[in-house]
Amino acid sequence: MRHGTVQGTTSRFSRLRTSRPRRGRLFAPTALAAALALLPATPAQASVEWNGDADNGGTAVFASVLCDSPSYVYQPDWNDGRGKIFGFTKAAGSERCEGHGIAGRTLTSGRTYWFGWESMTKTGNAQTVFQWKSWGTGGEQDQNYPVIMKVEDSRLKIWYVAPGEQWISVGSVAWTPGTWNKIELGIDAQTSTSGSFTLYVNGRLVADRPSARTWDLLGNVPRWGSYGSTIFDVESVHWVDGLKMGSTRADVD
């Protein structure tokens, strides 16, 4: 898990010590089988379904990029070991700059999606930094954004937005501008209120919302960036690194 300040740090690794094998009695076949049965099973390997890192094709990893002029996305490499990252720059005079959806992939209901990434904002008021955005407009949607995350007042806040634009706060955590944070968000996508979502920030459970309708009439897709009419006249920058998607939290850890 990587999180820290803007300036990268060099990891230090200790040397592994090799122990000298000991001589001992051989197990009889039956005893050996019993001993092996007590050993833990080999853990399953993580399965990343989508690699949305900036080094994996730049903005082509998104289905589209929505940046109102003069906003833009850039892809710096700060030589801190991360490689390229996304810098969603919502310029003064525009409302949004976001990466929308997943290129070449249609999401469906009835399953769980886990999204993992690292996030850092220039200020403590970047407003909307993530949306589980509904397809369609007007009568084509009941919720618009069932799950939404904002950075405001130097806190990361997450809401469940129920049908009828009912905003229900489900968690928040302190947020320091200029500091990387590891985000892990799991969404059980369901058309009824049998859905749910869970948010971890830097390994800490911040929100766990059951009984949520998390799939709108035409479906939903993720969006990352900076959006907000309340900050129309100011610049907001949201840096994102290591985007990925899987079916379990371990897939995106």
N, C-alpha and C positions, 0 to 999 in steps of 0.2 A: 504494500500500500504506500503510495507516494503522496505526501502533502507537506507543505512547508512554505517558506517565504518565497518571494519572487526570485531571489538569488538562489540558484541551485547549490546543493552541497554534495561533496564527494563521499560516497558510502565507503565504509571501512569494513573489511571482512577479516575475521580471525582465522588462523590456519586450523584445519581439522587435524586432530591427533589420531594416529593409527595405533590401535591397541594390539598387542602381541597375542596371537591365538593361544589358547590354553589346551593342553592335552587332557583328555578325559575319556570316560567310558562311552562306547557306542550304544545308541539306543537299540533295543530289540525292535523288529518291525512293528509290532503292536503298540509298543510304547511310543515309537516315533510318530505313528499315525495319530495317537491321542494327543501328543504334544503339538503337532501341526494343526490339529483341529482347534486348539486354543489360540492360535495366532490370529490377529485381526485381518480381515479381508483387505486386499489392496484397494485403496480409495479410487472411486471413479474419476476419470480425467475430466477437467472442465471442458465444456463444449461451447465455444463462442459462435453464435449464429451470424453475427454481423460485426465486422471490424470497422468502426467509424473513425479511426484515428486519422489525423491530418496527413500522416506519412503514407496512408493507404489510398492515395488518389485525390487528396485535397477535398474541395467542396463537392466533387463527384460522388462522395459517399452519401450525400443527401438526395432526396427526390427533387428538391428545388431549394433555392436560397431566396429569401424574402427580405430584401433590404431596400427600404424607401430611400430615394436619393436625398441627400448626399451620403447616406450610410454605406458601409462596405465591410467585407470580411477580408482579413489578411492572415497570412500563415507564417509567423516568425519562428525562427529557431534561435533560442537564447543560449545555446551551447551549455545547457545545464543537464544534459543527458536525456531530455525528453524528446528531442527531435522537434519536428514541426508541431505547432499547436494552432488552434483556431482562435482568432481575435475578432469577435463580433462587435463591431463598432457602430453604435447607434449615434449618429451625428446630431448635433443641435439642429433643430428644424425638421426632424423626422421622428416617427413614432416607433419604428422597429428595424431590427436587423436579426434575422433568425435563419437557422438551418432547419428545413421542414421535411419530415419523413425520412424514409430509408430507401435509397436507390434500388430499384429492381426487386422490391419486396412488398407484398401485400399482406398486411397483418389481419388476423381473424379473431373472432371472439371465441370463448370457451377454453382459453388456455392462459397460462401465466407468462408474462414477459418481465425479465429483469434487465435494467439498464444501469451501466456503470460508467462513471467518468470522473475527471477531476475538474474543479471549477474554481475560478478566481475572478473577482470583480475589481474595477478601479476605484469604485466608491461604495459606500454603504447603502446606496439607494439606486440599484440597477433595475428595480422593479421586476417585471416578469422575466425569469431566467429559464423556466421550463413550462411547457404546456403539454398535456395529453389532449391534443386538439381534435375536436370533432370535425368530420367532413360535412360539407354543405353550409347553407346559410338559412336564416329565418326559420320557416316551418320544416326544413329538412333536418333540424337538430333540436334536441330537447335540453342539452346541457352546454354546448359550445366547448367547454373545457372541464371535464369531470375532475381532473387532477391538475392543480396549478401550483407553481412554486415562485415565490418572490423574494428578492433581497430588498428590504426597506428598513430604515431605522437601525442599520447595522445588525440585522437579524435575518436569517433564512427562515421563511415561513411557508407552510404548506396547507392547502385547503382542499376539501372535498366540495365540489360545486354540484349540488343535486339538481334534478329537473326543476324548472321554474326559477333558475338563478339564485338558489339558496346556498350562500357561502357558509361553509362550516369549517372553522379553524380546527386542525387536527394536530398541530405541533409547530414548534419553532426552536431555533438554537442561535446562539450568538455567532455573528459573522464579522470577521475582520478583513477589511479591504486589503488587497495586496498579498493575500495568503492563500495558498492552495488548500483545497478541501476535497476529500474523497466522498463521492456521492454514490449510493447504491439504492435504486428505486425498483421495487417489485410491484407489478400491477396484475391482478387476476381479472382478466377482461371478460365481464359478464353483462348481458343485456338486462338482467334483473338485479335486484339489490343483494344478490348472493355474491357479488364481486367484493374485492378488497384491494388495499394497497399498503405497502410498508416502505418506510424511508429510514436509511441509515446514513449518518454523516460522520466521517472519520471513525467508523466502526461502532458508533453509538446509535442505539435505536431512538429515533426522534418522533416517528409517527407510525401508528398501526391502526388503520381504519377498516373495520369489517362492515358488512351490510351496506355496501356501496354499489351503485349502478355505474359501471366503469366502461361501458360500451354504448355509444350513442346510435341513433337510427341508421346512419350510413358508415359507422365505424370511426376509428380514431388513429392518430399517428402522433409520434413525439415531435416536439420542437425545442430547440436550444437557442439561446441568444439573449437579446435584451429588447424588451418591449414595454411601452407605457406612455400614455398620453399625458400623465401627470409630470413627466420629465421631458416633455417635448422640446423645451428650450435649452436643455443641457446635454452634454455628451455623456454617454455611458458605454463602458467597454466591459465585455464579459469574455474571459479567456477560457477555453475548453480543451482538455487533453484526454486522450485515451478512451474515446467513446467506444462502447461495445454493448452487445445485446446477447442474452442467453435465456435459458428457461429456469435457471436457478441462481441464487445469489453467488454460489461458488463459481459460476461461469463468468461472472463479471468482477470478481474480487481482485 
